[in-house]
Amino acid sequence: MADTAKIEIDGKCYELPIVTGTEGERALDISKLRAETGLITLDDGYANTGSCRSEITFIDGDQGILRYRGYPIEVLAERSSFVETAFLVIFGHLPDHEERERFSEQLTRSSALHESMMKHFDAFPTNSHPMAILSAMINALSTHERPRIDPGDEQNLERYAARLMSKVRTIAAASYKSSIGDPIIYPRHDLKYVDNFLHMMFSVPYQNYEASPEVSHALNMFFVLHADHEQNCSTSTVRIVASGQANLYAACASGVSALWGARHGGANAEVVQMLQRIQREGITPRQFLSEVKDRTSPVKLMGFGHRVYKNFDPRAKVLREAAERLLSSMEIHDPLLDLAHELSEAARQDDYFVERKLYPNVDFYSGIILRAIGIPLNMYTVIFAIGRMPGWIANWRELNDNPGQRIYRPRQLYVGNPLQDWVPRHQR
Ligand code: ACO
């Protein structure tokens, strides 16, 4: 196969190198294009743009493959824990016994927030969205921690990675408690990562919450499935912010803001709201799909479609089975799960969705799991953010590890006014 491509511009021929990734995927290296031709590329939404070389996550969207550091997502979901997967994503290898114990211990020891940070929660208005609180509090955390992170110093990075992952979980639970006017529950050192989060979410001063193994397992799997997803909107945001040399905490706070939107992480809550609306209004899945297909309507089938997956999203497959398993173990019959199945089946038989290769994505079934656990709707995207922390940290590290890294600075094609003459105020 050719290792260069030729393009002809204004009668002159230029050669561009073709570079190949580990799994044989090929890319046109245009890094010298502007210098040599004076032209830039135009790629709205970056759909054809590879923004970096990365060793963290591999996706084949046509075949529905997702791997962290070479390990298939299905294997990790079944066999690994979130803490172990986080270590793998950030440091590139599965931890041995000693590394796992040390990382776990650091997560446990860093779970408490500085007491003065607790006061910040009182300053947010009641009913503030927890994503706004999470982003603000991660920035606030950087004023307490003053992180001096050397990405090349593994021990130092491990310490800060553990601190950030651990405290984000505490902030998330505390933001929920303060939003409902309940006292904030402190973390416990005898509980593991997921159980400690559930304790801070659901314990009250007069009663401890004990997570069942099924609930704990389902949330653990949820976090594993969300741990990284290469250059998505929020991870690219983290990289952009980091490329200006902002610290890890500032970059991750930006990642939270980017994740919030309905087209990205916010879709998990939108899916449940969509299912509730269909149920409430008593419309059939077909009627709802007609609304979605109507060009004059802004309604989308939330939890469907993906920029990269054009066959199936392997995470949705795992989550669908996990949702069914969890509900049956809890002896819950959730009509929203039945409705989700019916919608998905109706879309599968509809040309609009088939032609556009629209399939359920990670968000389609995840809300059903969170609902069964008792997580309130406005916390769904916060839970996604807790899960995505390892991916953001790993991408921050990878970018900072690259000595040749330049600031992210795309160009544009200007289509505004041509040169204007200044008009004095009295003549306008
Ligand atoms: N419902 C209805 N139509 C859709 C949907 C959907 N969910 N998704 C895409 N389409 C249609 C588009 O209208 C477009 O149709 P057209 O060619 O006739 O104009 C076509 O499919 C291609 O869609 P694009 O918007 O170009 O796809 P893009 O890659 O830009 O967007 C996205 C991907 C944002 C995920 C989109 O599919 C969407 O909005 N889905 C619903 C929201 C959602 O579930 N987001 C979560 C994604 S996973 C994640 O971020 C964690």
Boltz pocket constraint, residues with backbone or C-beta under 6 A from the ligand:
constraints:
  - pocket:
      binder: B
      contacts: [[A, 45], [A, 232], [A, 262], [A, 263], [A, 264], [A, 265], [A, 267], [A, 292], [A, 299], [A, 300], [A, 301], [A, 302], [A, 303], [A, 304], [A, 305], [A, 306], [A, 307], [A, 308], [A, 356], [A, 358], [A, 361], [A, 362], [A, 363]]
      max_distance: 6.0
